[in-house]
Amino acid sequence: MGKYEPLGDFLREQRTQEVPLTFGEIERITGAKLPPRAQHHRAWWSNNPSNNVMTKVWLDAGFESTQVDMSARKLVFRRMTHVGRSADKAPPPVKRGERHPIFGALKDVTFIPPGVDLTEPADPEWGKVYEE
């Protein structure tokens, strides 16, 4: 059991959508001091699963970090609608000949107004480079 596992257990026991905690409360829950980077670098609290060991713990518990306030030393863990996947729980690969599950997810999201030429350079001066 890792030193941050008690945080994951604590979050799983919560019944609310949001769990506000101070850095001190997290240290009491885990029984371990937060590393200096957690105290001074907001990026340490990002939801990137490869960020640090503790990040994987809260993601695997079904929560994401939000409203990180470094000066007040507090943040909110918000319950995710879907549990984040860590690298060892990656979805199975798509079989040859099958479409990916998100195929078409962005259909009808893009609108191009009539009369817009997508091949026209955004910067006419730059377009002249190719004409010369």
N, C-alpha and C positions, 0 to 999 in steps of 0.2 A: 504494500500500500504506500503510495507516494505521500509526501508531506502535505500536498494540497487537496488530497482526496476528501478530508472532512468538509471542505467548502462545497464540493460536488454533492456530498450527502446532505448537507444543510440545504442547498438550493432545491434538491429533489423533494425535500420534506415540505417546502413552502407551497401554499395553496393560492397565493396571489399572483397576478400577472407581472408585477414589478416588486423587486426586493431592494430597497435602498440600504446601502451599507457604507460605513466609514472604513478607511484603511485600518484603523485600530480594531474595529469589529472583525474584519477579515483576519487580522493577525490573531485575535482571540479564538476565532473559529478553527483556524488551521493549527494554532499552537506554534506558529513559526513567524519570524520577522519577515516582512516583505523585503525583497532585494532593493538596493539603492535605485536601480533603474525604475522600479515601480513607483518610487517616491517622487522622482523628478522628470520622468519622460512619459508623456501622455500616450505615446505609441505603444508602450508596454501593455496598455489596456485595450489594444485593438482586438478585433475578433478574428484575426488571421490565425488559423489553427497551427501554423508553423512558427508562430511568434514566440511562445514559451510554454512550459509544461502546464502552468496554471490556466492558460487560455483553453487548452484542450479539456481541462477539468470542467470549466463552466459551460463550454459548448456541448460536451458530452452529457451534461446534466440538463440540456435543453434551454440554456439561457445565453443571452448576449449582453455585453457590457454597453451601457449608454450613459449619457449625461455625466461624463467623467469630469470632475471638478478638481484639478490638481491643487489649487490654492486652498480649498476647503478640505482636501483629502477625503473625498467621498465620490461615490458613483452609484448607479442603479443597474441592477441585473434585470433584464426584461425577458420574460418567457418567450421563446420562439414558437411560431406556429408549426414549424417543422424542426425536428432535431437535426442540428448540424452534423455533417459527416466528417469524420477524421480520415486521414489518408489510408488507414488500414480497413476502413469500412466503405471504400469507394463503390459506386454502383457497378453492376456487371457491365462488361463491354457490349456494345451493340453488335449483333451478329451480322455477318455479311449478307447484303440484300435487304436488311431491315432498315427502316427509318429510325433516326434518333427520336427519343420520346419528346424532345422539345421542337422537333421539326415543325415549322409553320407558326411558332409562338409569336413571331413579330409580324405576321401577315396583317395587312391593312393598317399598320402603325405609321407608315411613312406616307406623306402626301406631297406630291410634287405639283405645284400650281401650273395651270396651262401657260405655255409660252416660255417656260424655263428650260434652257438647254444645259443639261448636266455635263456636256463635253466642253462647254465654254469655260475658260480659266476664270477663277474667282478674281484674280488680279490681272487686268488686261495688259499691264506692262510686262508681267512675267510671261504671258502668252506670246508676246512678240519675240521672245528668245527663240522660240521654235520656228517662227516665220522667217527669220533671217538666215 
